[in-house]
Amino acid sequence: MDVTERCSSTRDKVLTQATEVFAEKGFRKTTVREIAARAGANLNAINYYFGDKQGLYRAVIEAAHEAIDAHQEFQAARDPDLDPKLRLRAFVSAFLHRVMGGRHSAVHAERLMMMELAEPTGALDMVVDKFIGPRFRLLCEIVRQLMGGQAAQRQVELCVQSIIGQCIHLVRNRAVASRLMPYLTYTPEDLKWMAEHVSAFSLNALMHMGNGNSNEKGEDT
């Protein structure tokens, strides 16, 4: 192995271990010393490749974005020619699958995003720009299709927040939910029917509001 390959290998090992440790403990409780030990590298290597802990964390966030983007769970939701009802179902299903039962790399990435939202760091703007913003706009597009072109932007965005809120509640309150509903074990089959429920529940509300039966008013901004 030449010098270039060795350097690349060291950087990749540090990045891989950093992703796991940050996902386990969050930014504030993680130490670069622990990351270096897990990667079999020295502290100087981390400083050389990433500058400092914040620089390493930002690199982890960027790598997490690439790992998530490489998978195609949201592909159906992005299809403008698909029935918007099916797009909504695809979005909710992909979201729940990602944060609770997706591929190993994507699970770490999603956990990082959840931690960043719970305890924001200097990387929050990047997280919003690269992760949350594109999904938010995608779901806004789907919701607008379902509500009709006359729906005010504020109303569309609030509906999007309500849909995401249902998903986040199922994720963040997993321990409580499984105690209140012992049959809820978060298996792949559970994720399937949860996605179906959230989608059906949200669709009924959106269709009702889109038909002008809601008293809620919104204004375009």
MDAnalysis code that builds the backbone (N, CA, C; Angstrom):
import MDAnalysis as mda
import numpy as np

u = mda.Universe.empty(663, n_residues=221, atom_resindex=np.repeat(np.arange(221), 3), trajectory=True)
u.add_TopologyAttr("name", ["N", "CA", "C"] * 221)
u.add_TopologyAttr("resid", np.arange(1, 222))
u.add_TopologyAttr("resname", ["MET", "ASP", "VAL", "THR", "GLU", "ARG", "CYS", "SER", "SER", "THR", "ARG", "ASP", "LYS", "VAL", "LEU", "THR", "GLN", "ALA", "THR", "GLU", "VAL", "PHE", "ALA", "GLU", "LYS", "GLY", "PHE", "ARG", "LYS", "THR", "THR", "VAL", "ARG", "GLU", "ILE", "ALA", "ALA", "ARG", "ALA", "GLY", "ALA", "ASN", "LEU", "ASN", "ALA", "ILE", "ASN", "TYR", "TYR", "PHE", "GLY", "ASP", "LYS", "GLN", "GLY", "LEU", "TYR", "ARG", "ALA", "VAL", "ILE", "GLU", "ALA", "ALA", "HIS", "GLU", "ALA", "ILE", "ASP", "ALA", "HIS", "GLN", "GLU", "PHE", "GLN", "ALA", "ALA", "ARG", "ASP", "PRO", "ASP", "LEU", "ASP", "PRO", "LYS", "LEU", "ARG", "LEU", "ARG", "ALA", "PHE", "VAL", "SER", "ALA", "PHE", "LEU", "HIS", "ARG", "VAL", "MET", "GLY", "GLY", "ARG", "HIS", "SER", "ALA", "VAL", "HIS", "ALA", "GLU", "ARG", "LEU", "MET", "MET", "MET", "GLU", "LEU", "ALA", "GLU", "PRO", "THR", "GLY", "ALA", "LEU", "ASP", "MET", "VAL", "VAL", "ASP", "LYS", "PHE", "ILE", "GLY", "PRO", "ARG", "PHE", "ARG", "LEU", "LEU", "CYS", "GLU", "ILE", "VAL", "ARG", "GLN", "LEU", "MET", "GLY", "GLY", "GLN", "ALA", "ALA", "GLN", "ARG", "GLN", "VAL", "GLU", "LEU", "CYS", "VAL", "GLN", "SER", "ILE", "ILE", "GLY", "GLN", "CYS", "ILE", "HIS", "LEU", "VAL", "ARG", "ASN", "ARG", "ALA", "VAL", "ALA", "SER", "ARG", "LEU", "MET", "PRO", "TYR", "LEU", "THR", "TYR", "THR", "PRO", "GLU", "ASP", "LEU", "LYS", "TRP", "MET", "ALA", "GLU", "HIS", "VAL", "SER", "ALA", "PHE", "SER", "LEU", "ASN", "ALA", "LEU", "MET", "HIS", "MET", "GLY", "ASN", "GLY", "ASN", "SER", "ASN", "GLU", "LYS", "GLY", "GLU", "ASP", "THR"])
u.atoms.positions = np.array([
    [0.846, -1.193, 0.000],
    [0.000, 0.000, 0.000],
    [0.886, 1.250, 0.000],
    [0.679, 2.146, -0.996],
    [1.514, 3.337, -1.055],
    [0.989, 4.400, -0.091],
    [1.679, 5.551, -0.052],
    [1.332, 6.615, 0.905],
    [-0.082, 7.122, 0.670],
    [-0.459, 7.314, -0.594],
    [-1.793, 7.838, -0.916],
    [-2.882, 6.896, -0.435],
    [-2.706, 5.598, -0.696],
    [-3.696, 4.607, -0.263],
    [-3.774, 4.545, 1.256],
    [-2.615, 4.656, 1.910],
    [-2.583, 4.610, 3.360],
    [-3.322, 5.796, 3.959],
    [-3.092, 6.967, 3.387],
    [-3.763, 8.179, 3.872],
    [-5.273, 8.074, 3.679],
    [-5.679, 7.570, 2.508],
    [-7.104, 7.413, 2.225],
    [-7.738, 6.422, 3.172],
    [-7.030, 5.324, 3.445],
    [-7.533, 4.304, 4.351],
    [-7.705, 4.855, 5.757],
    [-6.720, 5.614, 6.227],
    [-6.798, 6.197, 7.565],
    [-7.966, 7.162, 7.665],
    [-8.108, 8.007, 6.676],
    [-9.211, 8.986, 6.684],
    [-10.559, 8.279, 6.679],
    [-10.697, 7.256, 5.855],
    [-11.956, 6.512, 5.769],
    [-12.281, 5.804, 7.083],
    [-11.266, 5.238, 7.724],
    [-11.488, 4.559, 8.999],
    [-11.949, 5.548, 10.062],
    [-11.307, 6.704, 10.101],
    [-11.697, 7.732, 11.071],
    [-13.130, 8.171, 10.813],
    [-13.468, 8.393, 9.550],
    [-14.804, 8.859, 9.192],
    [-15.867, 7.811, 9.545],
    [-15.563, 6.550, 9.285],
    [-16.503, 5.474, 9.598],
    [-16.754, 5.368, 11.088],
    [-15.665, 5.375, 11.864],
    [-15.813, 5.272, 13.313],
    [-16.469, 6.515, 13.899],
    [-16.151, 7.668, 13.349],
    [-16.750, 8.912, 13.823],
    [-18.257, 8.899, 13.595],
    [-18.689, 8.371, 12.466],
    [-20.122, 8.281, 12.171],
    [-20.838, 7.454, 13.225],
    [-20.241, 6.313, 13.584],
    [-20.862, 5.445, 14.578],
    [-20.877, 6.077, 15.961],
    [-19.764, 6.689, 16.358],
    [-19.691, 7.272, 17.702],
    [-20.611, 8.482, 17.815],
    [-20.597, 9.363, 16.819],
    [-21.492, 10.521, 16.854],
    [-22.953, 10.070, 16.878],
    [-23.275, 9.006, 16.126],
    [-24.648, 8.501, 16.088],
    [-25.048, 7.888, 17.427],
    [-24.083, 7.309, 18.131],
    [-24.356, 6.701, 19.427],
    [-24.496, 7.741, 20.538],
    [-23.613, 8.752, 20.523],
    [-23.499, 9.642, 21.675],
    [-23.873, 11.093, 21.402],
    [-23.954, 11.463, 20.138],
    [-24.192, 12.863, 19.832],
    [-22.887, 13.634, 19.819],
    [-22.943, 14.851, 19.332],
    [-21.731, 15.652, 19.167],
    [-21.060, 15.973, 20.496],
    [-21.833, 16.422, 21.455],
    [-21.246, 16.939, 22.697],
    [-20.597, 15.863, 23.564],
    [-21.149, 14.659, 23.559],
    [-20.610, 13.600, 24.409],
    [-19.504, 12.798, 23.738],
    [-19.288, 13.056, 22.478],
    [-18.247, 12.329, 21.743],
    [-16.902, 13.020, 21.917],
    [-15.853, 12.228, 22.039],
    [-14.505, 12.779, 22.098],
    [-13.703, 12.273, 20.908],
    [-12.821, 13.127, 20.399],
    [-11.984, 12.721, 19.271],
    [-11.004, 11.630, 19.701],
    [-10.693, 11.597, 20.977],
    [-9.797, 10.557, 21.485],
    [-10.429, 9.172, 21.316],
    [-11.720, 9.066, 21.620],
    [-12.406, 7.779, 21.459],
    [-12.485, 7.396, 19.982],
    [-12.770, 8.360, 19.131],
    [-12.848, 8.082, 17.697],
    [-11.495, 7.587, 17.180],
    [-10.442, 8.278, 17.588],
    [-9.100, 7.890, 17.151],
    [-8.762, 6.479, 17.613],
    [-9.134, 6.154, 18.851],
    [-8.848, 4.821, 19.382],
    [-9.590, 3.741, 18.593],
    [-10.847, 3.985, 18.292],
    [-11.637, 3.006, 17.541],
    [-11.099, 2.822, 16.118],
    [-10.597, 3.920, 15.551],
    [-10.094, 3.869, 14.174],
    [-8.659, 3.384, 14.095],
    [-8.008, 3.230, 15.257],
    [-6.605, 2.827, 15.260],
    [-5.707, 3.916, 14.705],
    [-6.119, 5.176, 14.921],
    [-5.348, 6.320, 14.413],
    [-4.922, 7.190, 15.594],
    [-4.029, 8.147, 15.330],
    [-3.644, 9.068, 16.395],
    [-4.378, 10.396, 16.229],
    [-4.345, 11.199, 17.272],
    [-5.070, 12.473, 17.256],
    [-4.552, 13.404, 16.169],
    [-3.281, 13.318, 15.887],
    [-2.717, 14.180, 14.840],
    [-3.349, 13.895, 13.484],
    [-3.716, 12.636, 13.250],
    [-4.357, 12.274, 11.981],
    [-5.702, 12.967, 11.841],
    [-6.461, 13.026, 12.933],
    [-7.763, 13.706, 12.893],
    [-7.576, 15.187, 12.630],
    [-6.600, 15.786, 13.302],
    [-6.329, 17.211, 13.077],
    [-5.875, 17.461, 11.645],
    [-5.103, 16.540, 11.110],
    [-4.570, 16.699, 9.761],
    [-5.689, 16.642, 8.717],
    [-6.566, 15.665, 8.842],
    [-7.602, 15.464, 7.832],
    [-8.824, 16.367, 8.024],
    [-9.159, 16.678, 9.279],
    [-10.434, 17.354, 9.537],
    [-10.308, 18.674, 10.306],
    [-9.137, 18.976, 10.817],
    [-8.940, 20.239, 11.521],
    [-9.232, 20.137, 13.002],
    [-10.480, 19.812, 13.339],
    [-10.868, 19.684, 14.741],
    [-12.148, 18.849, 14.815],
    [-12.699, 18.756, 16.003],
    [-13.900, 17.944, 16.214],
    [-15.066, 18.452, 15.367],
    [-15.239, 19.758, 15.303],
    [-16.327, 20.333, 14.516],
    [-16.137, 20.018, 13.026],
    [-14.895, 20.105, 12.563],
    [-14.618, 19.795, 11.172],
    [-14.890, 18.329, 10.857],
    [-14.556, 17.455, 11.795],
    [-14.827, 16.032, 11.625],
    [-16.330, 15.782, 11.603],
    [-17.041, 16.447, 12.480],
    [-18.497, 16.280, 12.544],
    [-19.158, 16.730, 11.244],
    [-18.697, 17.846, 10.700],
    [-19.258, 18.334, 9.435],
    [-18.962, 17.344, 8.294],
    [-17.771, 16.755, 8.324],
    [-17.430, 15.750, 7.314],
    [-18.324, 14.526, 7.451],
    [-18.636, 14.155, 8.684],
    [-19.535, 13.024, 8.933],
    [-20.930, 13.337, 8.387],
    [-21.410, 14.560, 8.629],
    [-22.729, 14.962, 8.135],
    [-22.766, 14.906, 6.608],
    [-21.713, 15.396, 5.978],
    [-21.657, 15.377, 4.512],
    [-21.642, 13.939, 3.987],
    [-20.860, 13.085, 4.643],
    [-20.799, 11.682, 4.230],
    [-22.140, 10.986, 4.460],
    [-22.816, 11.358, 5.547],
    [-24.131, 10.787, 5.836],
    [-25.126, 11.166, 4.749],
    [-25.051, 12.406, 4.299],
    [-25.929, 12.857, 3.219],
    [-25.684, 12.035, 1.958],
    [-24.434, 11.787, 1.645],
    [-24.104, 10.990, 0.459],
    [-24.614, 9.550, 0.605],
    [-24.496, 9.004, 1.827],
    [-24.960, 7.630, 2.064],
    [-26.464, 7.531, 1.886],
    [-27.192, 8.521, 2.383],
    [-28.645, 8.519, 2.253],
    [-29.047, 8.730, 0.800],
    [-28.399, 9.671, 0.146],
    [-28.761, 10.016, -1.225],
    [-28.465, 8.887, -2.197],
    [-27.526, 8.005, -1.815],
    [-27.156, 6.900, -2.705],
    [-28.259, 5.843, -2.791],
    [-29.152, 5.825, -1.799],
    [-30.239, 4.854, -1.801],
    [-31.487, 5.489, -2.401],
    [-32.411, 4.673, -2.833],
    [-33.524, 5.155, -3.645],
    [-34.894, 4.958, -2.989],
    [-34.947, 4.963, -1.660],
    [-36.234, 4.746, -0.999],
    [-37.267, 5.807, -1.380],
    [-36.802, 7.043, -1.626],
    [-37.733, 8.127, -1.926],
    [-38.003, 8.282, -3.426],
    [-37.508, 7.350, -4.221],
    [-37.633, 7.479, -5.671],
    [-39.090, 7.555, -6.111],
    [-39.942, 6.681, -5.572],
    [-41.354, 6.690, -5.962],
    [-42.030, 7.995, -5.550],
    [-41.679, 8.500, -4.376],
    [-42.282, 9.751, -3.914],
    [-41.885, 10.925, -4.808],
    [-40.740, 10.815, -5.469],
    [-40.274, 11.898, -6.330],
    [-40.882, 11.850, -7.738],
    [-41.587, 10.782, -8.054],
    [-42.110, 10.601, -9.409],
    [-43.323, 11.504, -9.646],
    [-43.203, 12.559, -10.448],
    [-44.313, 13.501, -10.651],
    [-45.486, 12.893, -11.414],
    [-45.258, 11.768, -12.094],
    [-46.319, 11.138, -12.882],
    [-47.127, 10.124, -12.074],
    [-46.675, 9.834, -10.862],
    [-47.374, 8.866, -10.017],
    [-48.567, 9.542, -9.341],
    [-49.618, 8.772, -9.109],
    [-50.784, 9.278, -8.376],
    [-50.298, 9.892, -7.057],
    [-50.695, 11.145, -6.749],
    [-50.214, 11.797, -5.518],
    [-50.553, 11.030, -4.247],
    [-51.641, 10.250, -4.265],
    [-51.964, 9.434, -3.095],
    [-50.886, 8.374, -2.878],
    [-50.422, 7.807, -3.977],
    [-49.350, 6.812, -3.891],
    [-48.025, 7.475, -3.544],
    [-47.828, 8.706, -4.003],
    [-46.602, 9.430, -3.657],
    [-46.547, 9.704, -2.153],
    [-47.691, 10.078, -1.579],
    [-47.742, 10.320, -0.142],
    [-47.417, 9.044, 0.622],
    [-48.033, 7.949, 0.210],
    [-47.783, 6.663, 0.867],
    [-46.310, 6.277, 0.747],
    [-45.734, 6.502, -0.416],
    [-44.326, 6.168, -0.633],
    [-43.420, 7.024, 0.240],
    [-43.750, 8.307, 0.374],
    [-42.933, 9.205, 1.196],
    [-42.955, 8.763, 2.660],
    [-44.152, 8.551, 3.194],
    [-44.273, 8.166, 4.607],
    [-43.587, 6.829, 4.861],
    [-43.786, 5.891, 3.967],
    [-43.157, 4.577, 4.121],
    [-41.642, 4.688, 4.109],
    [-41.098, 5.465, 3.165],
    [-39.649, 5.638, 3.079],
    [-39.100, 6.331, 4.311],
    [-39.826, 7.335, 4.787],
    [-39.368, 8.079, 5.963],
    [-39.290, 7.165, 7.182],
    [-40.359, 6.416, 7.445],
    [-40.370, 5.528, 8.606],
    [-39.332, 4.414, 8.457],
    [-39.198, 3.891, 7.264],
    [-38.211, 2.834, 7.035],
    [-36.798, 3.338, 7.290],
    [-36.532, 4.552, 6.838],
    [-35.193, 5.125, 7.001],
    [-34.828, 5.281, 8.471],
    [-35.729, 5.887, 9.242],
    [-35.358, 6.233, 10.614],
    [-35.499, 5.081, 11.595],
    [-36.205, 4.012, 11.201],
    [-36.413, 2.930, 12.172],
    [-35.989, 1.553, 11.692],
    [-35.744, 1.387, 10.404],
    [-35.409, 0.036, 9.996],
    [-34.675, -0.059, 8.685],
    [-34.016, 1.008, 8.295],
    [-33.352, 1.010, 7.000],
    [-31.983, 0.369, 7.017],
    [-31.250, 0.587, 5.939],
    [-29.898, 0.037, 5.832],
    [-29.004, 0.600, 6.924],
    [-27.955, -0.138, 7.242],
    [-27.079, 0.234, 8.365],
    [-26.547, 1.654, 8.226],
    [-25.993, 1.965, 7.061],
    [-25.404, 3.290, 6.875],
    [-26.454, 4.374, 6.955],
    [-27.631, 4.120, 6.386],
    [-28.696, 5.111, 6.409],
    [-29.243, 5.294, 7.819],
    [-29.297, 4.204, 8.599],
    [-29.780, 4.322, 9.973],
    [-28.886, 5.246, 10.780],
    [-27.570, 5.070, 10.669],
    [-26.647, 5.961, 11.364],
    [-26.844, 7.403, 10.911],
    [-27.014, 7.588, 9.622],
    [-27.186, 8.932, 9.081],
    [-28.457, 9.577, 9.615],
    [-29.548, 8.828, 9.620],
    [-30.809, 9.375, 10.109],
    [-30.734, 9.666, 11.604],
    [-30.052, 8.800, 12.354],
    [-29.909, 9.032, 13.785],
    [-29.117, 10.311, 14.049],
    [-28.106, 10.538, 13.231],
    [-27.347, 11.786, 13.338],
    [-28.243, 12.991, 13.122],
    [-29.136, 12.890, 12.132],
    [-30.036, 14.000, 11.840],
    [-30.977, 14.260, 13.015],
    [-31.494, 13.199, 13.601],
    [-32.401, 13.345, 14.735],
    [-31.690, 13.973, 15.929],
    [-30.460, 13.562, 16.165],
    [-29.686, 14.131, 17.266],
    [-29.384, 15.605, 17.019],
    [-29.084, 15.931, 15.776],
    [-28.783, 17.315, 15.450],
    [-30.007, 18.205, 15.666],
    [-31.176, 17.687, 15.383],
    [-32.398, 18.460, 15.596],
    [-32.695, 18.622, 17.085],
    [-32.392, 17.582, 17.873],
    [-32.652, 17.640, 19.309],
    [-31.671, 18.555, 20.022],
    [-30.397, 18.512, 19.596],
    [-29.364, 19.346, 20.200],
    [-28.539, 19.984, 19.092],
    [-29.019, 21.087, 18.541],
    [-28.357, 21.701, 17.376],
    [-26.916, 22.119, 17.658],
    [-26.082, 21.952, 16.642],
    [-24.699, 22.413, 16.692],
    [-24.503, 23.408, 15.552],
    [-23.268, 23.735, 15.275],
    [-22.983, 24.642, 14.173],
    [-23.263, 24.046, 12.812],
    [-23.584, 22.739, 12.784],
    [-23.863, 22.066, 11.512],
    [-25.349, 22.076, 11.158],
    [-26.183, 22.721, 11.990],
    [-27.626, 22.662, 11.756],
    [-28.021, 23.228, 10.398],
    [-27.414, 24.348, 10.014],
    [-27.759, 24.946, 8.719],
    [-27.483, 23.969, 7.576],
    [-26.377, 23.234, 7.680],
    [-26.043, 22.249, 6.658],
    [-27.080, 21.127, 6.648],
    [-27.496, 20.678, 7.833],
    [-28.479, 19.611, 7.932],
    [-29.797, 20.034, 7.296],
    [-30.216, 21.257, 7.593],
    [-31.470, 21.760, 7.019],
    [-31.352, 21.886, 5.506],
    [-30.218, 22.408, 5.051],
    [-30.021, 22.637, 3.617],
    [-29.958, 21.330, 2.832],
    [-29.231, 20.332, 3.364],
    [-28.985, 19.115, 2.595],
    [-29.981, 17.998, 2.863],
    [-30.531, 17.935, 4.070],
    [-31.403, 16.826, 4.418],
    [-32.868, 17.244, 4.489],
    [-33.156, 18.171, 5.378],
    [-34.540, 18.484, 5.697],
    [-35.215, 19.288, 4.596],
    [-34.520, 20.293, 4.080],
    [-35.115, 21.161, 3.070],
    [-35.625, 20.410, 1.846],
    [-34.812, 19.561, 1.212],
    [-35.291, 18.834, 0.024],
    [-36.502, 17.952, 0.309],
    [-36.522, 17.282, 1.463],
    [-37.667, 16.438, 1.804],
    [-38.899, 17.287, 2.083],
    [-38.686, 18.401, 2.764],
    [-39.799, 19.300, 3.062],
    [-40.437, 19.795, 1.768],
    [-39.614, 20.214, 0.835],
    [-40.144, 20.719, -0.435],
    [-40.821, 19.614, -1.239],
    [-40.271, 18.401, -1.166],
    [-40.888, 17.283, -1.864],
    [-42.279, 17.000, -1.306],
    [-42.390, 16.955, 0.023],
    [-43.686, 16.674, 0.623],
    [-44.657, 17.830, 0.380],
    [-44.155, 19.058, 0.348],
    [-45.013, 20.206, 0.008],
    [-45.604, 20.026, -1.392],
    [-44.788, 19.565, -2.305],
    [-45.248, 19.338, -3.682],
    [-46.370, 18.301, -3.721],
    [-46.186, 17.218, -2.963],
    [-47.194, 16.155, -2.928],
    [-48.478, 16.654, -2.280],
    [-48.339, 17.349, -1.162],
    [-49.506, 17.856, -0.440],
    [-50.286, 18.842, -1.298],
    [-49.576, 19.704, -2.005],
    [-50.263, 20.660, -2.873],
    [-51.048, 19.939, -3.961],
    [-50.487, 18.881, -4.504],
    [-51.208, 18.087, -5.496],
    [-52.514, 17.554, -4.919],
    [-52.450, 17.091, -3.686],
    [-53.621, 16.489, -3.056],
    [-54.666, 17.523, -2.650],
    [-54.213, 18.723, -2.282],
    [-55.135, 19.749, -1.811],
    [-55.687, 20.601, -2.941],
    [-55.009, 20.576, -4.076],
    [-55.448, 21.419, -5.174],
    [-54.632, 22.694, -5.239],
    [-54.613, 23.298, -6.396],
    [-53.760, 24.464, -6.609],
    [-54.155, 25.709, -5.856],
    [-55.358, 25.740, -5.278],
    [-55.825, 26.949, -4.591],
    [-55.376, 27.019, -3.128],
    [-54.789, 25.959, -2.618],
    [-54.369, 25.951, -1.212],
    [-53.250, 26.962, -0.993],
    [-53.362, 27.726, 0.081],
    [-52.337, 28.712, 0.419],
    [-51.054, 28.013, 0.853],
    [-49.926, 28.623, 0.569],
    [-48.639, 28.013, 0.881],
    [-48.492, 27.730, 2.370],
    [-48.962, 28.653, 3.197],
    [-48.844, 28.440, 4.642],
    [-49.633, 27.211, 5.070],
    [-50.808, 27.036, 4.500],
    [-51.629, 25.879, 4.837],
    [-50.946, 24.586, 4.394],
    [-50.366, 24.605, 3.197],
    [-49.636, 23.439, 2.696],
    [-48.492, 23.089, 3.640],
    [-47.732, 24.086, 4.034],
    [-46.566, 23.844, 4.895],
    [-46.967, 23.340, 6.271],
    [-48.076, 23.860, 6.815],
    [-48.541, 23.373, 8.114],
    [-49.014, 21.919, 8.014],
    [-49.640, 21.584, 6.909],
    [-50.053, 20.193, 6.710],
    [-48.831, 19.270, 6.613],
    [-47.801, 19.734, 5.946],
    [-46.564, 18.963, 5.854],
    [-45.983, 18.731, 7.248],
    [-45.980, 19.779, 8.057],
    [-45.469, 19.634, 9.416],
    [-46.293, 18.626, 10.212],
    [-47.594, 18.599, 9.972],
    [-48.460, 17.658, 10.687],
    [-48.159, 16.220, 10.292],
    [-47.921, 15.984, 9.008],
    [-47.597, 14.628, 8.548],
    [-46.269, 14.170, 9.138],
    [-45.262, 15.039, 9.031],
    [-43.950, 14.701, 9.589],
    [-44.045, 14.508, 11.099],
    [-44.892, 15.314, 11.751],
    [-45.056, 15.204, 13.196],
    [-45.537, 13.825, 13.615],
    [-46.444, 13.249, 12.837],
    [-46.916, 11.890, 13.152],
    [-45.763, 10.894, 13.078],
    [-44.956, 11.023, 12.050],
    [-43.827, 10.104, 11.877],
    [-42.799, 10.272, 12.993],
    [-42.478, 11.524, 13.293],
    [-41.490, 11.789, 14.345],
    [-41.981, 11.277, 15.693],
    [-43.278, 11.433, 15.951],
    [-43.831, 10.947, 17.214],
    [-43.629, 9.437, 17.337],
    [-43.884, 8.708, 16.261],
    [-43.700, 7.257, 16.288],
    [-42.234, 6.887, 16.510],
    [-41.335, 7.725, 15.996],
    [-39.907, 7.458, 16.141],
    [-39.417, 7.803, 17.538],
    [-39.705, 9.031, 17.958],
    [-39.156, 9.527, 19.220],
    [-39.796, 8.878, 20.442],
    [-41.033, 8.390, 20.316],
    [-41.744, 7.829, 21.457],
    [-41.880, 6.309, 21.355],
    [-40.899, 5.721, 20.704],
    [-40.938, 4.273, 20.490],
    [-41.056, 3.503, 21.803],
    [-40.273, 3.861, 22.801],
    [-40.286, 3.129, 24.069],
    [-41.639, 3.237, 24.750],
    [-42.230, 4.427, 24.733],
    [-43.535, 4.632, 25.368],
    [-44.631, 3.943, 24.567],
    [-44.604, 4.130, 23.233],
    [-45.646, 3.557, 22.377],
    [-45.704, 2.042, 22.505],
    [-44.545, 1.407, 22.583],
    [-44.518, -0.061, 22.676],
    [-45.029, -0.551, 24.026],
    [-45.031, 0.332, 25.034],
    [-45.594, -0.038, 26.333],
    [-47.098, 0.196, 26.369],
    [-47.530, 1.269, 25.733],
    [-48.957, 1.537, 25.668],
    [-49.666, 0.552, 24.742],
    [-48.976, 0.134, 23.676],
    [-49.527, -0.808, 22.699],
    [-48.547, -1.964, 22.556],
    [-48.610, -2.951, 23.427],
    [-47.629, -4.045, 23.444],
    [-47.480, -4.779, 22.120],
    [-48.509, -4.743, 21.299],
    [-48.426, -5.404, 19.994],
    [-47.522, -4.661, 19.028],
    [-47.149, -3.440, 19.378],
    [-46.311, -2.618, 18.507],
    [-44.846, -2.929, 18.803],
    [-44.224, -3.735, 17.956],
    [-42.848, -4.171, 18.186],
    [-41.866, -3.589, 17.172],
    [-42.368, -2.755, 16.271],
    [-41.521, -2.074, 15.283],
    [-40.810, -3.051, 14.344],
    [-41.495, -4.101, 14.003],
    [-40.997, -5.020, 12.984],
    [-41.252, -4.407, 11.605],
    [-40.668, -4.979, 10.547],
    [-40.969, -4.478, 9.193],
    [-42.464, -4.471, 8.897],
    [-43.184, -5.469, 9.416],
    [-44.635, -5.507, 9.195],
    [-45.319, -4.362, 9.940],
    [-44.833, -4.056, 11.152],
    [-45.368, -2.919, 11.902],
    [-45.135, -1.611, 11.155],
    [-43.933, -1.456, 10.605],
    [-43.619, -0.244, 9.854],
    [-44.558, -0.092, 8.667],
    [-44.918, -1.214, 8.065],
    [-45.810, -1.181, 6.903],
    [-47.182, -0.669, 7.284],
    [-47.765, -1.220, 8.354],
    [-49.113, -0.776, 8.689],
    [-49.111, 0.610, 9.331],
    [-48.013, 0.994, 9.996],
    [-47.922, 2.362, 10.509],
    [-47.899, 3.366, 9.361],
    [-47.153, 3.030, 8.324],
    [-47.099, 3.909, 7.150],
    [-48.466, 4.008, 6.496],
    [-49.172, 2.897, 6.433],
    [-50.514, 2.900, 5.851],
    [-51.466, 3.759, 6.675],
    [-51.348, 3.654, 8.007],
    [-52.224, 4.446, 8.872],
    [-51.944, 5.942, 8.731],
    [-50.668, 6.318, 8.847],
    [-50.321, 7.741, 8.750],
    [-50.743, 8.301, 7.399],
    [-50.537, 7.528, 6.350],
    [-50.901, 7.982, 5.014],
    [-52.409, 8.164, 4.876],
    [-53.181, 7.165, 5.328],
    [-54.643, 7.233, 5.214],
    [-55.203, 8.370, 6.072],
    [-54.705, 8.487, 7.290],
    [-55.148, 9.535, 8.206],
    [-54.875, 10.912, 7.609],
    [-53.664, 11.086, 7.083],
    [-53.276, 12.375, 6.505],
    [-54.051, 12.660, 5.225],
    [-54.253, 11.638, 4.408],
    [-54.965, 11.818, 3.153],
    [-56.397, 12.273, 3.394],
    [-57.056, 11.674, 4.365],
    [-58.421, 12.091, 4.677],
    [-58.479, 13.557, 5.077],
    [-57.522, 13.977, 5.895],
    [-57.486, 15.376, 6.324],
    [-57.207, 16.307, 5.150],
    [-56.261, 15.927, 4.305],
    [-55.896, 16.772, 3.167],
    [-57.047, 16.903, 2.175],
    [-57.733, 15.819, 1.910],
    [-58.852, 15.866, 0.984],
    [-59.977, 16.730, 1.548],
    [-60.209, 16.622, 2.842],
    [-61.225, 17.428, 3.511],
    [-60.880, 18.915, 3.415],
    [-59.628, 19.234, 3.708],
    [-59.207, 20.633, 3.665],
    [-59.165, 21.154, 2.230],
    [-58.756, 20.287, 1.320],
    [-58.673, 20.694, -0.072],
    [-60.018, 20.970, -0.699],
    [-61.085, 20.376, -0.130],
    [-62.434, 20.601, -0.644],
    [-63.074, 21.851, -0.068],
    [-62.265, 22.597, 0.707],
    [-62.766, 23.853, 1.254],
    [-63.611, 23.690, 2.490],
    [-63.499, 22.536, 3.176],
    [-64.329, 22.282, 4.366],
    [-63.638, 22.689, 5.660],
    [-62.418, 23.216, 5.554],
    [-61.676, 23.600, 6.755],
    [-61.871, 25.062, 7.057],
    [-61.899, 25.397, 8.342],
    [-61.979, 26.801, 8.751],
    [-60.626, 27.449, 8.820],
    [-59.570, 26.617, 8.670],
    [-58.209, 27.154, 8.744],
    [-57.931, 28.036, 7.546],
    [-57.347, 29.173, 7.795],
    [-56.993, 30.103, 6.704],
    [-55.485, 30.258, 6.645],
    [-54.962, 30.439, 5.485],
    [-53.537, 30.644, 5.332],
    [-53.286, 31.680, 4.287],
    [-52.105, 32.267, 4.298],
    [-51.740, 33.281, 3.323],
    [-50.431, 32.901, 2.686],
    [-50.341, 33.112, 1.401],
    [-49.072, 32.879, 0.720],
    [-48.075, 33.911, 1.156],
    [-46.835, 33.466, 1.312],
    [-45.772, 34.397, 1.697],
    [-44.724, 34.443, 0.614],
])
